[in-house]
Amino acid sequence: GLFVPIGAVLPYVFAFYVVLSLLEDLGFIPRLAVMVDTLMHRLGLHGFAIVPMLLGLGCNVPGALATRILETRREKFITATILSIAVPCAALQAMIVGLVGKHGARYLAIIYGTLLAVWVILGLIFNKTVKGESPEIFLEIPPYRIPYFRSLAKKIWIRIKWFLKEAVPFVLLGVLIVNLLYTFGIIQFAGKITAPVVTRVLGLPQEAVGALIVGFLRKDLAIGMLIPLGLTVKQLVIASVVLAMYFPCVATFTTLVKELGVVDMLKSAAIMIVSSLVVGGLLNLILPG
């Protein structure tokens, strides 16, 4: 169980946080917000919404918390929903790369290309359907500066320590819950109930239901549960995309409930589930067997 957060995921997470912390200390993030402002306005947001997205690539929880910097409820809802659906955290990406990457870079390109397309399309839809406006960005650009090694190292260490503190308990809890669900036959029962959706729409075996359930605790652990199922490359791609999109992990979910409120979170969750099934079904139809 601990191999997932420490052996497979930690190196990827560490590398991401090194790069992110370096960009922050260089003063690049505010410049990036200005650079992407025009693009983000087409998605119903302003440039500063790129900050939660970047943080979400490390972990969706700080990404969700960072939506506080946005000025309107509309922006927070759009950002949080797109973040949860189309921005995979570093732990999830590490498992996807490890599981799918060995079959070729083109399959990784399909996964990331699909998530990027979903990110753009949902943003365009939200911009037309969610009421409200996105304010213009007014931001003072700080000068570039040379990072101090000690403060940079401290920032990286705090983030890595937080990741381990957040990841390890949920992984152990996930392993325990899966064993209990298998012991009492709950996963088998859930597999029979959801068979029309899982097998016909998504083209996945019933055994994949266990991974979908565990995905609510830790998505990277859920991806790891696909390994013994002997899935084809097509099924791995579909499962990876669906797991990335269909629902946030429990830590992100509780954070979003606090940030958005129960009603908006339920709306967001419904969008996540529907969009993941639609995209997964389309991939099942389009991708060759």
Secondary structure as UniProt FT lines:
FT   HELIX           3..9
FT   HELIX           10..26
FT   HELIX           28..35
FT   HELIX           37..42
FT   TURN            43..44
FT   HELIX           47..49
FT   HELIX           50..56
FT   TURN            57..58
FT   HELIX           60..65
FT   HELIX           66..69
FT   HELIX           73..86
FT   HELIX           90..100
FT   HELIX           101..103
FT   HELIX           105..129
FT   HELIX           149..183
FT   TURN            184..185
FT   HELIX           186..193
FT   HELIX           196..201
FT   TURN            206..207
FT   HELIX           208..214
FT   TURN            215..217
FT   HELIX           219..224
FT   TURN            225..226
FT   HELIX           227..229
FT   HELIX           233..245
FT   HELIX           250..260
FT   HELIX           262..286
//
